[in-house]
Amino acid sequence: MACSRAPGAGARCSFWIPALLATASLIFASTVIAGPRWPQWRGPHGNGVSEEKNPPVKWSRTENVLWRMPLPGPAGSTPVVWDDRIFLTSVAENGDDLLLICATTKGDELWRRVVSSGNEPVRTDEGTYASPSPTTDGKHVWTFMANGFLACYDFDGERVWAKDLQEEYGKFDIQFGMSSTPVLDGDRLFIQLIHGTWNKVPSEAHIVCLDKTTGKELWDHLRRTSATDECKHAYTSPIIYRDDERAFLVTHGADYAIAHRLTDGEEIWRFNLHPKSNYEETLRFVASPAAGEGIIVLPTAKNRQVVAIRPDGEGDISDDARYVVWATPNRTPDVPSPLIRDGLVYLCRERGGILMCFDAETGERYYMERTVDSRYRASPVYADGKIYMTARKGVVSVVKAGREFEVLATNDIGETMTASPVIVGGRIYLRSFEALYAIGPQ
């Protein structure tokens, strides 16, 4: 087991230059998965960007709906798509079993499997234990439930392996369920279990890497921070940062963003987003970070700061201005993750339907506008010059990408939605608490 080392001081590393923006942009853009594939929560690049051209812009509950497939129960997880297969999680009709469902892109259910049991509602109707999204590589699909049960299935629905992460890494102590989605990178599956124990300081969390084929542990890193109280609880998902010089895992929670080596989980750098001088004991992170164009954008919660940092740090870089590209003291998205595209950063605030647009290099804010009077729980998705944002009451706003704010369409299906849209294969797949929709030209 690898454990966190005390972060070093006075670390030296190269200064960031604007050219890195172009280099990173090329690297991210080149990682294109051919065919109609959306293999994980944030899409083929892991950044909420779709390569689809001319995706649907306008629809309603009946207009431009190719099909609607009723679901047995609610969940906020985003579906994943590989060629003609769609995978998604759900609560069963009995309200207790947690399901993995496989459907075709024609809207026909192929199979469903009970992954585990023991669902619990989260904040009445906010979510369920089927909140984490599945992940696929075209041969297998991995699904993680908030009760700690992780399983791998093949495309025929046969279970390949399964394990209870609470049995292996300790009981979860988190108020609203372990909603973190694992990240697949090559043959490795990365999982962050940031939840902590209320009366234990420092906070300890497991960052785990598993062999995707067997479920065998490759490494387990003990992530330590000084977080206390509810701040130990994180509902975020890890991300991979990759450019032509470096690749690492970023975990986000318990007051810190921390970069880990992919080979063994050891810490590369850490950044404190919640200093003790202005501490709030219920500041838990929900929105995941975003990477791209030479920066990593780190949200917090509860109308606090957003910080954009450079990826080339070492040790504790919290107080080193060389690594901060820009920061805004408030207006964090709180729940939806940031979106980065074409030198712009989009932040979709959880409350009030507010969308903000910033310059990725300077942090200049171009606008802050309301799109719809509703709450955003899902993360925004980019496709073909448009930003798609799913509001909880079932409205998807389509906004023109760029420095000037323009709403292109407001589409209402009238069903509760907290899952992010999937834009692939000339369609948009929307998952509500009641059904799975395929949106496209009739």
C-alpha positions in Angstrom: 0.0 0.0 0.0 1.4 3.4 -1.0 0.8 6.2 1.5 0.9 10.0 1.0 4.1 11.7 1.6 4.5 15.1 3.2 4.4 17.6 0.3 7.8 19.1 -0.5 8.6 22.8 -0.3 10.3 25.0 -2.8 9.7 22.7 -5.7 11.2 23.7 -9.0 9.4 23.3 -12.3 9.2 24.9 -15.7 7.1 28.1 -16.1 3.9 27.8 -18.1 3.8 29.6 -21.4 0.9 30.4 -23.6 2.1 27.9 -26.2 1.1 25.1 -23.9 -2.5 26.1 -24.5 -2.2 25.1 -28.2 -0.2 22.0 -27.4 -2.7 20.7 -24.9 -5.5 21.5 -27.2 -4.0 19.4 -29.9 -3.5 16.5 -27.6 -7.0 16.6 -26.2 -8.5 17.0 -29.7 -6.5 14.0 -31.1 -7.9 11.6 -28.6 -10.9 10.8 -30.8 -12.8 7.5 -30.5 -14.2 6.5 -33.9 -17.9 5.5 -34.2 -20.9 6.4 -32.1 -19.3 6.0 -28.8 -19.7 7.8 -25.5 -17.8 5.4 -23.2 -17.9 7.3 -19.9 -19.7 10.0 -18.0 -17.9 13.0 -19.6 -17.6 11.5 -23.0 -14.9 10.2 -25.3 -12.3 12.7 -24.1 -13.4 12.8 -20.5 -14.1 16.5 -20.8 -17.8 16.9 -21.8 -16.9 17.6 -25.4 -18.7 15.8 -28.3 -17.3 15.6 -31.8 -20.8 15.4 -33.4 -21.7 17.8 -36.2 -25.2 19.3 -36.6 -26.7 17.7 -33.4 -30.4 18.3 -32.7 -31.1 21.8 -31.3 -34.9 21.8 -30.9 -37.3 19.2 -29.5 -40.1 18.7 -27.1 -41.8 15.8 -25.4 -43.2 14.7 -28.8 -41.3 16.7 -31.4 -38.0 15.1 -32.7 -38.3 12.2 -30.2 -37.1 9.0 -32.0 -38.2 6.9 -29.1 -38.8 6.9 -25.3 -37.9 3.8 -23.3 -39.6 3.7 -19.8 -37.2 2.9 -16.9 -38.0 0.9 -13.8 -36.9 3.6 -11.3 -35.0 6.9 -10.9 -31.3 7.6 -11.0 -29.1 10.5 -11.9 -26.4 8.6 -13.7 -25.5 9.4 -17.3 -25.8 6.6 -19.9 -22.8 5.4 -21.9 -23.0 4.3 -25.6 -20.8 2.0 -27.6 -21.9 1.4 -31.2 -25.4 0.0 -31.0 -25.4 -0.6 -27.2 -26.5 1.8 -24.4 -25.7 1.0 -20.8 -27.3 2.8 -17.8 -28.0 2.2 -14.1 -31.3 2.4 -12.4 -33.2 1.5 -9.2 -35.6 -1.5 -9.7 -39.4 -1.3 -9.4 -39.1 -2.7 -5.8 -37.1 0.4 -4.8 -34.3 -1.7 -3.4 -32.4 -3.5 -6.1 -29.7 -1.6 -8.1 -29.7 -2.4 -11.8 -27.4 -2.3 -14.8 -29.5 -2.1 -18.0 -28.4 -2.7 -21.6 -30.5 -1.4 -24.4 -30.1 -1.0 -28.2 -29.9 2.4 -30.0 -33.3 1.5 -31.3 -34.8 1.7 -27.8 -35.2 -2.0 -27.1 -34.0 -3.4 -23.7 -31.7 -6.3 -24.2 -31.1 -7.3 -20.6 -31.0 -6.0 -17.0 -28.9 -7.3 -14.1 -29.3 -6.8 -10.4 -25.8 -5.6 -9.5 -26.6 -5.4 -5.7 -29.4 -4.4 -3.3 -29.8 -1.9 -0.6 -30.8 1.3 -2.3 -31.4 4.4 -0.2 -33.0 7.7 -1.3 -30.8 10.7 -1.1 -32.3 13.9 0.2 -35.8 12.5 -0.4 -35.8 12.8 -4.2 -32.4 14.2 -5.0 -30.9 10.9 -6.0 -30.4 7.2 -5.4 -27.5 4.7 -4.9 -27.5 4.3 -8.7 -26.0 7.7 -9.1 -22.5 6.8 -10.4 -22.3 6.4 -14.2 -21.1 3.2 -15.9 -18.0 3.0 -18.0 -17.3 0.8 -21.1 -14.4 -0.1 -23.4 -16.5 -1.9 -26.1 -16.0 -5.4 -24.6 -17.0 -4.9 -21.0 -18.9 -2.5 -18.8 -18.1 -1.5 -15.3 -20.7 -0.2 -12.8 -20.2 1.2 -9.3 -23.1 1.7 -6.9 -23.1 4.2 -4.0 -23.2 1.2 -1.5 -19.7 0.4 -2.6 -20.5 -2.5 -4.9 -18.4 -2.6 -8.1 -18.9 -5.1 -10.9 -17.7 -5.9 -14.4 -20.0 -7.4 -17.1 -19.5 -8.4 -20.6 -21.8 -7.2 -23.4 -24.0 -10.3 -23.1 -24.7 -9.4 -19.4 -22.5 -12.1 -17.9 -20.8 -11.0 -14.7 -17.0 -11.2 -15.0 -16.0 -10.0 -11.5 -17.4 -8.1 -8.6 -16.2 -6.7 -5.3 -17.5 -4.8 -2.3 -15.2 -1.8 -1.8 -16.6 -1.1 1.7 -15.4 -4.6 2.7 -11.9 -4.0 1.2 -11.3 -0.3 2.1 -13.6 0.5 5.0 -17.1 1.6 5.6 -18.3 4.7 3.9 -19.0 7.7 6.1 -20.7 10.2 3.8 -24.0 11.9 4.2 -25.5 11.6 0.7 -24.0 8.5 -0.8 -20.8 7.7 -2.6 -21.7 9.2 -6.0 -18.1 9.3 -7.5 -17.8 7.7 -11.0 -14.7 5.6 -11.6 -12.4 6.6 -14.5 -11.2 4.0 -17.1 -7.8 4.7 -18.6 -6.3 2.0 -20.8 -6.3 -1.2 -18.7 -6.7 0.5 -15.4 -9.8 1.6 -13.5 -9.3 4.5 -11.0 -11.6 5.0 -8.1 -11.6 7.7 -5.4 -13.2 7.0 -2.0 -13.1 10.3 -0.3 -15.5 10.3 2.7 -13.4 10.4 5.9 -14.5 9.8 9.4 -16.0 12.7 11.4 -13.8 12.3 14.5 -10.6 11.4 12.8 -7.9 14.0 11.9 -6.2 14.1 9.5 -8.7 13.0 6.9 -7.8 9.7 5.2 -9.2 8.5 1.9 -8.3 5.6 -0.5 -7.4 6.3 -4.1 -7.5 2.9 -5.8 -6.3 1.5 -9.1 -7.6 -1.8 -10.3 -6.9 -4.1 -13.2 -10.0 -3.7 -15.4 -10.0 -7.3 -16.6 -9.7 -9.1 -13.2 -10.5 -6.4 -10.6 -7.2 -7.1 -8.9 -5.7 -4.2 -7.0 -2.7 -2.6 -8.7 -2.2 0.0 -6.0 -4.0 1.7 -3.1 -2.9 5.2 -2.1 -3.8 6.6 1.3 -4.8 10.3 0.6 -4.3 12.5 3.7 -5.5 16.0 4.2 -6.3 18.4 7.1 -10.0 18.5 6.3 -12.5 18.2 9.2 -16.2 17.7 9.7 -18.4 17.5 6.6 -15.5 18.9 4.5 -14.2 15.3 4.4 -17.1 14.3 2.2 -16.6 14.5 -1.6 -19.2 13.7 -4.3 -16.8 14.4 -7.1 -15.2 12.1 -9.7 -11.5 11.9 -10.5 -10.2 13.0 -13.9 -7.1 12.3 -16.0 -4.9 15.1 -17.1 -2.8 14.3 -20.2 -0.6 16.4 -22.6 2.6 15.7 -24.5 4.7 16.0 -21.4 2.8 14.5 -18.5 -0.2 12.4 -17.5 -1.7 12.1 -14.0 -4.9 11.5 -12.0 -6.5 14.4 -10.2 -8.7 13.8 -7.1 -10.8 16.5 -5.7 -12.2 16.7 -2.2 -11.5 17.1 1.5 -10.3 20.7 0.9 -7.7 19.8 -1.7 -7.1 19.0 -5.4 -4.3 16.4 -5.6 -2.4 15.1 -8.6 -1.3 11.4 -8.4 1.1 9.4 -10.5 -0.8 6.9 -12.7 1.8 4.1 -12.0 1.5 4.0 -8.2 -0.8 6.8 -6.9 2.0 8.7 -5.3 1.4 12.4 -4.9 2.8 14.9 -7.4 1.3 18.1 -6.2 -1.6 19.4 -4.0 -3.5 22.6 -4.0 -5.5 23.8 -0.9 -8.9 25.2 -1.9 -10.2 25.7 1.6 -7.7 27.5 3.9 -8.2 27.4 7.6 -8.4 31.2 7.8 -11.9 31.1 6.3 -13.1 27.6 7.2 -16.7 26.4 6.7 -17.3 23.0 8.3 -19.9 22.0 5.7 -17.9 22.9 2.6 -18.0 19.6 0.7 -17.0 19.4 -3.0 -19.6 18.2 -5.5 -18.5 19.5 -8.9 -15.5 17.7 -10.4 -12.5 19.5 -11.9 -12.0 20.0 -15.6 -8.8 19.7 -17.6 -7.9 21.1 -21.0 -5.9 23.7 -22.9 -3.0 23.7 -20.5 -5.1 24.4 -17.3 -7.0 22.5 -14.7 -10.1 24.3 -13.4 -10.9 23.6 -9.8 -14.4 24.5 -8.5 -15.4 24.5 -4.8 -18.9 24.9 -3.4 -21.4 27.2 -1.7 -20.6 30.3 -3.8 -16.9 30.2 -3.0 -13.9 30.4 -5.3 -12.9 28.8 -8.6 -9.2 28.5 -9.3 -7.5 27.7 -12.6 -4.0 26.2 -12.2 -1.2 25.0 -14.3 -0.5 21.3 -14.6 3.3 21.3 -14.0 3.6 21.8 -10.3 5.4 19.7 -7.6 4.8 19.5 -3.9 2.4 21.8 -2.1 1.6 24.6 -4.6 -1.2 26.2 -2.6 0.7 29.4 -1.9 2.8 29.6 -5.0 1.4 32.2 -7.4 3.4 30.8 -10.3 0.9 28.0 -10.7 -2.3 30.0 -10.5 -3.5 31.0 -13.9 -6.5 32.9 -12.5 -9.0 32.8 -9.8 -12.4 34.2 -9.0 -13.4 34.6 -5.4 -17.0 33.3 -5.8 -19.6 32.1 -8.3 -18.5 28.5 -8.2 -20.8 26.1 -10.1 -21.2 24.0 -6.9 -22.7 20.9 -8.6 -22.1 20.9 -12.4 -18.6 20.4 -13.5 -16.8 23.1 -15.6 -16.6 22.9 -19.4 -13.5 24.0 -21.3 -13.5 24.6 -25.1 -11.7 26.8 -27.6 -10.0 28.9 -25.0 -13.1 29.5 -22.9 -14.3 28.1 -19.6 -18.0 27.7 -19.0 -19.4 27.5 -15.4 -23.0 26.5 -15.0 -24.3 27.3 -11.5 -26.4 24.8 -9.7 -28.9 27.4 -8.5 -30.7 30.0 -10.6 -29.9 28.6 -14.1 -26.9 30.9 -14.4 -24.2 30.3 -17.1 -20.9 32.1 -17.0 -18.2 32.3 -19.6 -14.5 33.1 -18.8 -11.3 33.5 -20.8 -9.3 30.3 -20.1 -6.0 32.2 -20.2 -6.8 35.4 -18.3 -9.9 34.6 -16.3 -11.7 37.6 -17.8 -15.5 37.1 -17.5 -17.4 37.7 -20.7 -20.9 37.2 -19.3 -23.1 35.9 -16.5 -26.6 35.2 -17.7 -29.7 33.3 -16.7 -30.8 30.5 -19.1 -33.8 29.0 -17.2 -35.4 29.4 -13.8 -34.4 26.0 -12.5 -31.6 24.1 -10.7 -28.7 22.5 -12.6 -27.5 19.2 -11.3 -26.1 17.9 -14.6 -22.8 19.0 -16.2 -22.8 21.0 -19.5 -21.8 19.3 -22.8 -20.3 21.0 -25.9 -21.1 19.9 -29.5 -20.6 21.8 -32.8 -20.4 25.3 -31.4 -23.2 24.8 -28.8 -23.5 24.3 -25.1 -26.2 21.9 -23.9 -27.3 22.3 -20.2 -29.9 20.0 -18.5 -32.0 21.5 -15.7 -33.6 19.4 -13.1 -37.2 20.2 -14.1 -36.6 18.7 -17.5 -35.5 21.7 -19.6 -32.4 21.5 -21.8 -31.1 25.0 -22.8 -29.0 25.2 -25.9 -26.6 28.2 -25.9 -24.3 29.4 -28.6 -20.7 28.8 -27.7 -18.5 31.9 -27.6 -17.9 35.2 -25.8 -21.4 36.5 -26.4 -24.4 35.0 -24.8 -27.2 33.7 -27.0 -29.9 31.1 -26.2 -30.6 29.1 -29.4 -33.4 26.9 -27.9 -35.2 25.9 -24.7 -36.5 22.4 -24.8 -38.8 20.9 -22.2 -39.7 17.2 -21.8 -41.4 17.8 -18.4 -39.6 15.1 -16.5 -37.1 15.4 -13.7 -33.5 15.1 -15.0 -30.1 15.2 -13.2 -28.1 13.2 -15.8 -25.9 15.0 -18.3 -26.8 14.8 -22.0 -25.1 12.3 -24.3 -24.5 13.6 -27.8 -23.3 10.9 -30.2 -24.3 9.1 -33.4 -26.3 12.1 -34.7 -28.6 11.9 -31.6 -28.9 13.3 -28.1 -29.7 10.7 -25.4 -31.5 12.2 -22.4 -32.1 10.2 -19.2 -34.9 11.4 -16.9 -36.1 9.8 -13.7 -38.8 8.1 -15.7 -37.3 7.2 -19.1 -34.5 7.2 -21.6 -35.0 9.4 -24.7 -33.4 9.4 -28.1 -33.6 12.9 -29.7 -33.1 13.3 -33.4 -34.6 14.2 -36.7 -37.7 12.1 -37.6 
